[in-house]
Amino acid sequence: MNKKRGYKLKYDFDRVINRKNTDSLKWDLQKHIFGKDDLIPMWVADMDLPVAQPIIDSLKKRAEHPFYGYTHAGSRVQDSVVERMTKKFQWEIDPEWVVFTPGVVPALHVAVRSLTHPGDEIIVQEPAYHPFFPVVKNSGCHIASNPLRLVNGRYEMDYCGLEDKFKAQSGRLPGHGLAKAIIFCNPHNPVGRLWKKSEIIKMGEIIIENGGIVISDEIHCEIVFKGRKHTPFASISEEFQDNSMVCMSPSKTFNLAGLEVSSIIIPNKKLRNEFLNTMAGIVPGPNLFGYTALEAAYRDGDEWLEQVLNYLEGNLEFLTSYFKKRIKGIDVIETEGTYLAWLDCRELGMDNQNLRSFFRNNAMVAVEDGYIFGKSGRGFVRMNFALPRSILEEGLGRIEDAVFKLQNG
Ligand SMILES: Cc1ncc(COP(=O)(O)O)c(C=O)c1O
């Protein structure tokens, strides 16, 4: 029930809304990227589900005020982030710790540059969100790859591998330094793990004991299923707080990617100042509509969020049972968080090019190739399931038919 309104708004996520010709990356660039525009788009991470009404109302109201001048994050916006962290994660933060950026990816670039010198190493745990790679490389650093391990269908971190990244090794290439930081992702895109508190502690202790910093990308933190609960890295202890930067945003949770707004929580003053100095004059703050949407989402978005999470969980159950019952040769890795399913297609026995062509040309669905997330993503694809159920069903039907034809000549 919405207090201001006095009644509950019921959202209709089954309704199919045409997004073509809205300059949507997913819909209007699909032909350019996939070479076809009749594929079912199940790729880039935004939802084909309409946003919360209070966000639309706030944006309209702000748009009606006829001044769009330079804007900063006022105290209402800052407080909405502080209150959100308390409400959702029982994490008490200081408004001073929050730095606003126009997206998490620009913040990752700034974070890495503020912490490193060219030649340093940054740990990335593949399969990993693919922009992590250019974040490291474009800063003149090297990737210290610490692939996740797939054990009995579930991904785990390789803690021994993490420790090794801080040891001088004879095999280290000239110009490579020891690891300075890790880009941690929780929930982990693309494999869908929501890391448990005990796992985060184990990983964090290794990094911090070795003098490293944890850049924690928690953009998907509110899209978690089956009553699971996200733990922000810096909420664990003062030591974790002093050695981390936590990247938060309402953009995935509330489907606001085009508004480009995120809040980077950096409790350590020295790290925060270095971050601010690195971004000064290069990375601007978010635009005024981003601030407006963030505040509305965090303050008045929960009625919608509860419904969208139910819907996404329903889609996930539908998809998981569809693959299990009707599609042989593709296994769904359990998704604990994010609306991205990680599909293990290795049994189909195809190389990168054939698997790519199979989904595009035979199944006619647009999914992300697993290998773009790193070598250990070969043989997998990532599928976005935040879309109306009927379209999801059509996409799965196309995959079922294509797999059937493949297996039955
Ligand atoms: C783990 C992760 N980080 C960052 C981003 C993108 O962040 P932004 O659009 O705020 O730059 C995404 C988008 O899918 C993501 O999955």
The ligand as an ORCA input file, in Angstrom:
! r2SCAN-3c Opt
* xyz 0 1
  C      28.102     -5.844    -12.832
  C      27.737     -4.610    -13.613
  N      28.384     -3.458    -13.367
  C      28.073     -2.331    -14.045
  C      27.095     -2.324    -15.018
  C      26.785     -1.086    -15.793
  O      26.775      0.008    -14.975
  P      26.425      1.454    -15.515
  O      25.413      1.349    -16.586
  O      25.930      2.147    -14.292
  O      27.722      2.036    -15.986
  C      26.400     -3.504    -15.291
  C      25.385     -3.535    -16.347
  O      24.886     -4.550    -16.738
  C      26.733     -4.661    -14.574
  O      26.095     -5.820    -14.794
*
